[in-house]
Amino acid sequence: MMQSKPTPQNEDARKQTKPRGKRKINVLLTAFLLIRVRETRETSEAIALKQKQKHGQENQFKKLIIVLDGVGDRPIKKFGGKSPLEAANCANLNVLARHGRTGLAVVAERVAPESDVGVFAVLGYDPAKGHVARGALEAIGFGIKMKDGWCALRGNFATARGAKIIDRRAGRTLQPHEAKALAVEVSKKVRLTSAPAAKFTFKATVAHRCVLVLRAARRLSGNVSNTDPAYMRVHGMGSAIVGYKKHVVRCFPLENSLSAEVTANLVNEFAEKSRRVLENSAVNRSREKKKLLPANIILLRDAQSVLPRRKQMPNWTIIADMPLEVGIGRFLGMHVERVPETHHPERGEGLRERVKQTLAALRSPANEGVYVHIKGPDLPGHWGDPLAKRRIIKKIDVEFIGPLAKRIDWRNTRLLVTADHATPCELKAHSADPVPVLLVGAGVRADGSREWSERECFEHGAIRCASSALRKMLEK
C-alpha cells in the first residue's frame, strides 16, 4: 500500500499541532506573566503616588501662607475713619483681592490671642484643643532643649519701681549686648533653693524678650499663672488684658497639685532673686546714666511643661526670624528658613531677602507649602502709632507682595494672606477682633472684592470662618 507524500499544508499542520498538556502550560504561563505585568504596573503607580505624597505633589498647586503680624486694626480718626491697612491703599494686595476672595476669620473665640495661638490656628490647628503655650515654643525656637516635666516660660526684661511697673519692655531700648550681659549675670548669680535639685536655663532672645526653663527633681507643671499682668491664661491660651493694672504680681498654681505649687514657688523665687541681681547690675547703672529705663525686673508668662504630639508638617517650609515662629516650625517638623535677624522689623528690614527665600521654597519639589511670617505691623499697633503702622504695611506691599506676585507661577500656586491677631492702635494691645483674609490663585474664583481691608472684607468678602479652617480652604 502506497503512503501518501507529505504536502506543505500537512507539514504546517503537524508543526502547529502540539500536545494538549503543553498548550495548557503555555496558557497558564501567559496568564501568569500578564498578572505580574499588571502587579508591577500597580506597584510602580503606588510607589509614584507615595513619592508624590512625600513631596506634597498630590495636589496640582503649591500653597503659600503669608501672615502679617497684627495687621488687623480699627477705624482711625486721623485717617478719616479708615484703618491703617485701608489707609495704606496697598496697590498689589488690592489687585490680588480683585482676583480672589476676601473675608474675615476669628482666631479664637472670646480671646485676644497671642501670636502662638494665631499661628497655630492659621496652620490648621484648633487652639481650643490642647494648645501648646508660648514658653516651650520660644525655648525650642532659641535652641534650648526641652523635656516633659521641665517648665518653660516666655519673659520680658521690664522696668519697675517698687511694686509699680513703669514699662513692660524697658522702653524698647534694650540693646542685644545689654540683654545678653544681663542674662549671663542672672544665670551666674541666682541659685534656686525652694525645690530639691532645682536648676534653670535663662537666655536673652530678641530685644527685650527672654526665655526661662525650670527643672527640678520632681516633674513641674505648666498650669501656673503669669507674673506679667498684661496677659492671662484662658484654657491654656495666652490672652491680652486691655487696661491691665501695672503692678508686679506673683505666680499662683492654677490646679490643686504639688507640682503646680512647686512650680509657682520656683517662678516667684526666680523673679525675686533675679530682680535683686538686675537692680544692682552695672548694665542698668550705665543705662540710667544715659537717661534710659533700667531693665530691672523679669515678667514671665505662658508656662508649658508637657509637649503634646501634633500632626507634623514635614513637607512645609516656614520662613521667620522670631524665636516663637521658629519654635512652632521646629515643633511641627517643618523645614525652617531663618531670615537674617532684624533689629527693626517695623522698618521693613529683610523684606527683599524674604522674597528670594519664598520663591526658592516654592520652587523646591520637596515643599507642599510655604509659611512666611512678617512681624512689622504688630509693633506700631503696640505703640499706638497708626502712622507708623500704615507706613510699614505700605512698605510690605511695595517691597514684598509686589515683587513676589510678579514672579509667582499663578497657574500652580494658591496664596492665603491673613493675620495671627489684630493689634488695634487705640488699644495698644491684641484684641479678639476678627482678622482680614485674602485667598487667591489656582482654582480660586473672584468674589467681587475691590480691595483688601477690614471694611471691604466685612462688606463684600465671602469668607466667614475660624482661622483654623483657612488651611483646608487653601487646599481645596
Phi, psi and omega in degrees: 000129184278135177272141181288144179284142179292139177256162178303322180296315180296323181295318178296321181296320180294322179296324183280340182275124180232159178300148183299323181298319180293322178299319182297319180296319180296319178297315180295319179297318178298315180299318179299315180296321178297318179297316180296321177298316180297317180296319179298318179297316180295320178297317179298318179295321179295318178297317180298320180295318179297320178297319178297317180295321180299321182261012176070032185254007181292335171267154183274000181225155175274148179254134179231124176246126175242120179251119176264104189303120174067021186294331181297144182206190182236168179303136181248128184301316183290348175259018179067033179086006177267154174279166176303323178295314180292320181289336179291338178048063186285105186300317184287315177296324180293322176298315179299321180297322180290340179258002184224208180239146178232175178165198183231147178229144176263122184289308179208130184300127174056030177229135171271090197286149167280173185295327180299319178297313183294319181293314177301318181297313181298329179279002173100010180258127180289113184294342179281352183249084175069058183290146175265119187288161190295327184305309181294322182294319179291325177297313178298318180297330180270356177093016178273132181291136179238142174228150175302134182099344169272154182240123181250140179225143172279142179229161172235132163287125185227179179239131179222151171234111186063233180268000183261133176272123181273315181208126183288349183231022179052041178075006184055031181243005183290123181275154182306317181292328178290314180298318180296317180297319179294320180295320179295318181296316178298316182298325181282326191260342182267132173233130182265132184231001185281354178215146180301136177057031181286131177220169179208158170239127182229124183226141168279138183250277181230128178055239182275359187276149178208170181220141181236131175239120180257145174214155182205181181296325177259160177296138178263166182242141175273359184270066178228160183278169179276152166261357172270111187288353183277350182224146175233165178265128177232107182052041179085351181263147174280131181229130181291145178250117178281131180072034181295155178279127186275064179233147176294131181237159179265163177269137180232149175291141178256008175216158182271078180215152178295324180299317179292323179294316178297318181297314179300319178297320179294319178299314180295320179297315179297316182299317182289314183290322179293327179295320178297321178294314184294323182292337180256009184284141176296331178299315181286327175297321178294320179296319181294326176296331178272009181065030176256152179292136177285145175268079193251011177208151178245121178261128188244147180202169170058058180289146176212131182238352180229135178257098180290159178282141176227150176301129186277159180233062186292342181264018178242151173244137174247132180247113186203167179235341183270146182304325182299305183294324176298318179296320177298316178300314179295319181298325182268005177075020178281158171282128185257125173250112180279132170277140177311134186305132180247130179275341181226072180298336179291347177265359178083025178294140175083008183292317181292327176295323178295325178300312181298316181295321181294314180297319179296319180292320179296326183278349180288127179294344181280347186260128170275324181208166181226134177244128180239127180247126180240115188287330194324302189295338184293320187295311177298332175298317178293329179282343187075033184245090182294331179295316179293324179292317176299319182296316182288325177297317179297319181294321177298319180296318184282317189263345180240302184297313182301301179300325180292314183298327181290336187250357177283141172275097186289349178290334182226028179228138174237131187245135172240125175242130179201195179230157177277343177183169172264144174231080183296135180298327182292335180265335187057032183200168175292155178226170177272009181301144173297154184251149180290150182227142174223125178236125184207155176126205186306121175078004181264125178270137180294143181253008178094005178295145183257337180201174178250102177206164180301318182295313181294321178297325180284317187277324186235345182292145183267343185275128173219108184196176170280150179301329181291348178268353187292323183294321177296322177296324179295327187267350182291000000 
